[in-house]
Amino acid sequence: MIENIEYLKELQSLADEFGLAYETFSTRQELLALKSSTKVVFLPSISNDVKSDLLACAAMLIYTPRNEHFGIVPIEAMLHKVPVLAATEGGPTETVIDGITGWLRDVKDTASWTKVMSDVIQQSQEEPIKLLEMGIQGHERVKVIFSKEKMSLKLDQILEDLTLTSRSPMLITLTSIFLLIMTVFIIILSMMKWLLYS
């Protein structure tokens, strides 16, 4: 997408402006050849293998989109036992529990984001067990609330409730749209799980 290419160029220019050495990779082999002087790595269009490798060694995942409707990325990170730093708006407010599975911060308050990142760097060196516990909490949350089985049970309950009550035509249409969205979501989660564990 043109927008993504332009955004990558903008980020690379920003790295140049701040004097940060960067490299841009797309394969695992390129990533393995990372120079020690590199401060920033850009990874456009990475494979699932590379994504899994990165999540396996990450101390945290920073998720910056605003007003995201749900956001599968925090779920993927928590599935890999990685705490998530995300915005206090949109989907992350449903998936991330502040202080337990990660951190939720106002996108306008950059100082609070910086503090969390600094704290994580320090904890990863001095108290890694705290980050590990957060990661485990996130993993459990994904299994308990967002697993394919749990989502299927929730959908079954909604369908059962619909058959037991009479609804107005408008409500039936809205419910049908909701069920379609839930079905697509379950399919995406199933595919994600299959991709992550295949």
VOBA-1610 file (N, C-alpha, C; in pm, whole numbers, padded with zeros to 5 digits, always signed):
BEGIN
Met+00083-00118+00000Met+00000+00000+00000Met+00088+00124+00000Ile+00050+00221-00082Ile+00125+00345-00093Ile+00139+00414+00043Glu+00030+00416+00120Glu+00031+00482+00251Glu+00137+00421+00342Asn+00148+00288+00342Asn+00248+00220+00427Asn+00390+00252+00382Ile+00412+00257+00251Ile+00545+00288+00198Ile+00584+00430+00238Glu+00489+00523+00225Glu+00518+00662+00262Glu+00545+00674+00412Tyr+00470+00599+00492Tyr+00489+00605+00637Tyr+00625+00549+00675Leu+00669+00441+00610Leu+00801+00385+00637Leu+00909+00488+00605Lys+00896+00555+00491Lys+00994+00659+00454Lys+00995+00772+00557Glu+00878+00809+00606Glu+00869+00914+00708Glu+00942+00871+00836Leu+00922+00746+00877Leu+00989+00696+00998Leu+01140+00687+00978Gln+01183+00646+00859Gln+01326+00639+00832Gln+01388+00779+00835Ser+01316+00877+00781Ser+01364+01016+00786Ser+01374+01066+00929Leu+01278+01027+01010Leu+01279+01065+01151Leu+01400+01003+01222Ala+01429+00877+01191Ala+01547+00812+01250Ala+01674+00886+01208Asp+01682+00925+01079Asp+01797+01004+01032Asp+01808+01136+01108Glu+01694+01200+01126Glu+01691+01330+01194Glu+01745+01320+01337Phe+01714+01209+01404Phe+01761+01189+01541Phe+01897+01120+01547Gly+01956+01092+01432Gly+02087+01029+01428Gly+02087+00885+01475Leu+01976+00814+01452Leu+01966+00674+01493Leu+01996+00582+01374Ala+02097+00498+01391Ala+02131+00402+01284Ala+02017+00300+01272Tyr+01969+00277+01150Tyr+01858+00183+01130Tyr+01884+00091+01012Glu+01812-00019+01014Glu+01813-00113+00902Glu+01670-00157+00877Thr+01643-00194+00753Thr+01509-00240+00715Thr+01521-00383+00665Phe+01447-00475+00727Phe+01454-00617+00694Phe+01315-00672+00664Ser+01313-00787+00598Ser+01185-00856+00580Ser+01198-01007+00602Thr+01320-01058+00612Thr+01337-01202+00632Thr+01414-01231+00760Arg+01403-01354+00806Arg+01474-01398+00926Arg+01625-01393+00904Gln+01671-01431+00785Gln+01814-01431+00755Gln+01872-01290+00763Glu+01799-01191+00710Glu+01845-01052+00719Glu+01852-01007+00864Leu+01753-01044+00941Leu+01747-01004+01081Leu+01863-01064+01161Leu+01903-01186+01125Leu+02015-01250+01194Leu+02147-01179+01167Ala+02152-01101+01057Ala+02274-01027+01021Ala+02273-00885+01078Leu+02190-00860+01176Leu+02175-00727+01236Leu+02308-00680+01295Lys+02346-00558+01261Lys+02469-00499+01313Lys+02446-00451+01456Ser+02548-00461+01540Ser+02536-00419+01680Ser+02516-00269+01693Ser+02555-00192+01592Ser+02540-00046+01597Ser+02398+00000+01563Thr+02315-00092+01515Thr+02179-00057+01475Thr+02093-00028+01597Lys+02026+00086+01595Lys+01939+00126+01706Lys+01792+00104+01676Val+01755+00109+01547Val+01615+00093+01506Val+01609-00007+01391Val+01512-00098+01400Val+01492-00196+01294Val+01349-00180+01242Phe+01336-00164+01112Phe+01204-00159+01048Phe+01178-00293+00982Leu+01061-00349+01008Leu+01026-00481+00957Leu+00892-00478+00884Pro+00889-00427+00763Pro+00762-00426+00689Pro+00730-00564+00634Ser+00605-00603+00642Ser+00555-00728+00582Ser+00635-00850+00626Ile+00646-00872+00754Ile+00724-00986+00803Ile+00640-01114+00800Ser+00708-01226+00798Ser+00641-01356+00798Ser+00595-01389+00940Asn+00509-01487+00953Asn+00463-01531+01085Asn+00578-01587+01168Asp+00674-01653+01102Asp+00790-01707+01174Asp+00871-01595+01240Val+00896-01489+01163Val+00973-01377+01217Val+00895-01310+01329Lys+00765-01293+01310Lys+00681-01232+01413Lys+00686-01315+01541Ser+00676-01445+01529Ser+00683-01533+01647Ser+00819-01524+01715Asp+00925-01520+01635Asp+01061-01507+01692Asp+01074-01377+01771Leu+01023-01268+01715Leu+01032-01139+01782Leu+00951-01137+01911Leu+00830-01190+01905Leu+00747-01193+02026Leu+00808-01283+02133Ala+00877-01388+02092Ala+00938-01481+02188Ala+01048-01414+02270Cys+01108-01308+02217Cys+01217-01243+02291Cys+01183-01099+02332Ala+01058-01059+02313Ala+01018-00921+02346Ala+00988-00905+02495Ala+01026-00791+02550Ala+00993-00759+02689Ala+00853-00697+02696Met+00812-00630+02587Met+00680-00569+02579Met+00646-00541+02434Leu+00516-00519+02409Leu+00471-00478+02277Leu+00404-00342+02293Ile+00443-00248+02209Ile+00385-00113+02213Ile+00286-00104+02098Tyr+00160-00079+02131Tyr+00052-00075+02032Tyr-00008+00065+02030Thr+00020+00140+01922Thr-00013+00283+01919Thr-00139+00324+01843Pro-00207+00237+01767Pro-00324+00286+01693Pro-00430+00346+01785Arg-00493+00452+01734Arg-00600+00519+01809Arg-00734+00468+01759Asn-00830+00458+01851Asn-00967+00419+01817Asn-00976+00291+01735Glu-00889+00198+01762Glu-00891+00068+01693Glu-01016-00007+01738His-01090-00063+01643His-01216-00130+01677His-01196-00248+01770Phe-01094-00327+01750Phe-01061-00436+01842Phe-00910-00447+01855Gly-00843-00478+01749Gly-00698-00487+01751Gly-00651-00627+01787Ile-00614-00703+01686Ile-00570-00841+01707Ile-00425-00846+01757Val-00348-00740+01732Val-00206-00740+01769Val-00186-00757+01920Pro-00258-00683+02007Pro-00240-00707+02150Pro-00273-00851+02191Ile-00374-00909+02128Ile-00410-01049+02158Ile-00296-01142+02119Glu-00235-01119+02002Glu-00122-01201+01959Glu-00007-01191+02059Ala+00022-01068+02103Ala+00131-01049+02200Ala+00101-01121+02330Met-00021-01104+02382Met-00056-01169+02509Met-00056-01321+02494Leu-00094-01372+02377Leu-00088-01515+02352Leu+00056-01566+02366His+00153-01479+02331His+00296-01512+02344His+00354-01471+02480Lys+00266-01435+02574Lys+00306-01396+02710Lys+00388-01267+02713Val+00354-01174+02624Val+00422-01045+02618Val+00326-00936+02667Pro+00364-00860+02771Pro+00279-00749+02816Pro+00265-00643+02707Val+00152-00572+02708Val+00119-00476+02603Val+00101-00335+02661Leu+00163-00238+02597Leu+00140-00096+02626Leu+00054-00043+02513Ala-00067+00006+02545Ala-00160+00050+02442Ala-00237+00174+02487Ala-00313+00228+02393Ala-00392+00349+02418Ala-00515+00320+02503Thr-00558+00422+02576Thr-00677+00410+02662Thr-00804+00439+02582Glu-00809+00387+02461Glu-00926+00406+02376Glu-00935+00289+02278Gly-01056+00263+02233Gly-01075+00157+02136Gly-01059+00017+02194Gly-01027-00077+02107Gly-01019-00218+02141Gly-00930-00256+02257Pro-00811-00195+02271Pro-00724-00234+02382Pro-00788-00220+02520Thr-00886-00132+02534Thr-00951-00118+02665Thr-01031-00244+02699Glu-01063-00323+02599Glu-01133-00450+02621Glu-01036-00565+02642Thr-00919-00558+02580Thr-00827-00671+02582Thr-00716-00658+02687Val-00666-00538+02710Val-00553-00517+02801Val-00606-00466+02935Ile-00560-00527+03044Ile-00596-00480+03179Ile-00475-00406+03235Asp-00495-00276+03258Asp-00387-00191+03306Asp-00328-00244+03436Gly-00195-00262+03436Gly-00126-00308+03555Gly-00128-00459+03574Ile-00204-00530+03494Ile-00213-00676+03509Ile-00162-00750+03385Thr-00213-00714+03268Thr-00166-00777+03144Thr-00084-00680+03060Gly-00071-00558+03109Gly+00002-00454+03037Gly-00030-00318+03095Trp-00028-00217+03009Trp-00050-00080+03053Trp-00137-00009+02950Leu-00230+00072+02998Leu-00312+00157+02912Leu-00278+00302+02946Arg-00242+00379+02843Arg-00203+00518+02864Arg-00269+00608+02759Asp-00297+00731+02800Asp-00353+00831+02710Asp-00252+00861+02600Val-00296+00859+02474Val-00204+00881+02363Val-00144+01021+02362Lys-00210+01115+02426Lys-00158+01253+02430Lys-00053+01271+02540Asp-00044+01176+02630Asp+00048+01186+02743Asp+00175+01105+02714Thr+00262+01163+02632Thr+00383+01090+02590Thr+00476+01061+02708Ala+00473+01146+02809Ala+00559+01123+02926Ala+00522+00993+02996Ser+00392+00962+03002Ser+00351+00838+03070Ser+00392+00715+02988Trp+00389+00727+02855Trp+00436+00616+02769Trp+00586+00596+02789Thr+00658+00706+02793Thr+00803+00700+02812Thr+00837+00635+02946Lys+00763+00672+03050Lys+00787+00614+03183Lys+00767+00464+03182Val+00658+00417+03120Val+00633+00272+03115Val+00748+00203+03042Met+00789+00257+02928Met+00899+00194+02853Met+01028+00191+02933Ser+01059+00302+03003Ser+01180+00306+03088Ser+01170+00204+03200Asp+01053+00196+03262Asp+01033+00100+03370Asp+01050-00044+03322Val+00999-00073+03202Val+01012-00209+03148Val+01157-00242+03119Ile+01231-00147+03065Ile+01374-00171+03040Ile+01444-00203+03171Gln+01414-00126+03275Gln+01476-00149+03405Gln+01432-00284+03463Gln+01301-00313+03458Gln+01250-00439+03513Gln+01306-00560+03439Ser+01323-00548+03307Ser+01374-00663+03231Ser+01515-00700+03275Gln+01587-00602+03332Gln+01723-00628+03380Gln+01726-00663+03529Glu+01640-00596+03607Glu+01648-00612+03753Glu+01541-00704+03812Glu+01420-00701+03756Glu+01309-00781+03810Glu+01228-00845+03697Pro+01291-00931+03618Pro+01220-00988+03503Pro+01097-01072+03542Ile+01092-01117+03666Ile+00980-01199+03710Ile+00848-01123+03703Lys+00851-00990+03728Lys+00728-00908+03720Lys+00672-00907+03578Leu+00761-00892+03480Leu+00716-00893+03341Leu+00667-01032+03301Leu+00733-01135+03351Leu+00691-01272+03324Leu+00551-01297+03380Glu+00527-01249+03502Glu+00394-01266+03563Glu+00286-01194+03482Met+00317-01075+03434Met+00224-01000+03350Met+00195-01076+03221Gly+00301-01130+03163Gly+00285-01209+03040Gly+00196-01330+03061Ile+00213-01397+03174Ile+00131-01515+03205Ile-00015-01473+03224Gln-00037-01360+03291Gln-00174-01310+03310Gln-00240-01280+03174Gly-00164-01220+03083Gly-00216-01190+02950Gly-00250-01316+02873His-00162-01414+02882His-00184-01542+02814His-00313-01608+02865Glu-00329-01609+02996Glu-00450-01668+03056Glu-00575-01592+03014Arg-00565-01459+03007Arg-00680-01379+02965Arg-00724-01414+02823Val-00627-01430+02735Val-00660-01468+02597Val-00730-01604+02594Lys-00676-01699+02670Lys-00736-01833+02671Lys-00877-01832+02730Val-00897-01755+02838Val-01025-01756+02908Val-01133-01678+02833Ile-01096-01566+02771Ile-01198-01480+02711Ile-01200-01485+02558Phe-01084-01494+02495Phe-01078-01477+02350Phe-01042-01603+02272Ser-01044-01717+02336Ser-01015-01841+02262Ser-01129-01874+02166Lys-01100-01957+02071Lys-01202-01998+01973Lys-01318-02065+02045Glu-01289-02146+02144Glu-01393-02217+02217Glu-01485-02120+02291Lys-01425-02021+02361Lys-01505-01925+02437Lys-01590-01838+02344Met-01531-01797+02232Met-01607-01715+02137Met-01721-01796+02075Ser-01698-01924+02050Ser-01803-02010+01996Ser-01918-02025+02095Leu-01884-02046+02223Leu-01987-02057+02326Leu-02069-01929+02337Lys-02001-01815+02328Lys-02070-01687+02336Lys-02166-01670+02217Leu-02119-01707+02099Leu-02204-01699+01979Leu-02323-01793+01992Asp-02301-01914+02041Asp-02411-02010+02063Asp-02515-01952+02158Gln-02469-01887+02266Gln-02561-01828+02362Gln-02643-01716+02299Ile-02580-01636+02218Ile-02651-01527+02150Ile-02758-01584+02056Leu-02721-01688+01982Leu-02817-01750+01890Leu-02934-01813+01967Glu-02902-01876+02078Glu-03008-01937+02160Glu-03102-01830+02215Asp-03045-01720+02262Asp-03127-01610+02313Asp-03218-01554+02204Leu-03167-01548+02082Leu-03247-01496+01972Leu-03367-01585+01941Thr-03349-01714+01951Thr-03458-01805+01918Thr-03567-01805+02026Leu-03534-01762+02146Leu-03630-01765+02256Leu-03713-01638+02270Thr-03676-01533+02201Thr-03749-01407+02215Thr-03791-01354+02078Ser-03899-01277+02076Ser-03941-01215+01950Ser-03871-01081+01937Arg-03834-01045+01816Arg-03757-00923+01791Arg-03824-00839+01682Ser-03801-00710+01688Ser-03849-00623+01581Ser-03760-00643+01459Pro-03811-00611+01337Pro-03729-00628+01216Pro-03596-00552+01223Met-03597-00431+01279Met-03473-00353+01288Met-03373-00421+01381Leu-03421-00471+01494Leu-03334-00540+01588Leu-03281-00669+01528Ile-03363-00740+01452Ile-03318-00863+01385Ile-03206-00830+01287Thr-03220-00722+01211Thr-03117-00682+01115Thr-02987-00648+01188Leu-02996-00569+01293Leu-02876-00532+01370Leu-02811-00655+01432Thr-02893-00745+01483Thr-02840-00867+01544Thr-02771-00953+01438Ser-02830-00962+01321Ser-02771-01039+01212Ser-02635-00983+01174Ile-02624-00851+01168Ile-02496-00787+01136Ile-02394-00819+01245Phe-02437-00810+01371Phe-02348-00841+01482Phe-02298-00986+01474Leu-02390-01078+01446Leu-02352-01219+01437Leu-02255-01243+01322Leu-02275-01174+01212Leu-02184-01187+01099Leu-02045-01140+01139Ile-02038-01027+01209Ile-01908-00974+01255Ile-01843-01072+01352Met-01919-01126+01445Met-01865-01223+01541Met-01812-01347+01470Thr-01885-01394+01370Thr-01843-01513+01295Thr-01710-01487+01225Val-01699-01371+01160Val-01574-01335+01093Val-01461-01327+01195Phe-01489-01268+01310Phe-01388-01257+01415Phe-01341-01395+01460Ile-01432-01488+01480Ile-01397-01624+01522Ile-01312-01691+01416Ile-01347-01671+01291Ile-01267-01729+01181Ile-01127-01671+01181Ile-01115-01539+01201Ile-00983-01475+01206Ile-00902-01529+01323Leu-00964-01542+01439Leu-00892-01597+01555Leu-00846-01739+01530Ser-00932-01819+01466Ser-00895-01957+01435Ser-00777-01961+01340Met-00781-01875+01239Met-00670-01871+01142Met-00542-01824+01211Met-00555-01723+01299Met-00439-01673+01370Met-00378-01783+01456Lys-00462-01857+01527Lys-00413-01964+01613Lys-00344-02071+01528Trp-00406-02103+01416Trp-00346-02202+01327Trp-00212-02155+01275Leu-00203-02025+01235Leu-00078-01971+01183Leu+00029-01966+01291Leu-00011-01929+01413Leu+00087-01917+01521Leu+00143-02051+01566Tyr+00061-02155+01558Tyr+00104-02285+01610Tyr+00131-02388+01502Ser+00133-02344+01375Ser+00164-02441+01269Ser+00310-02435+01231
//
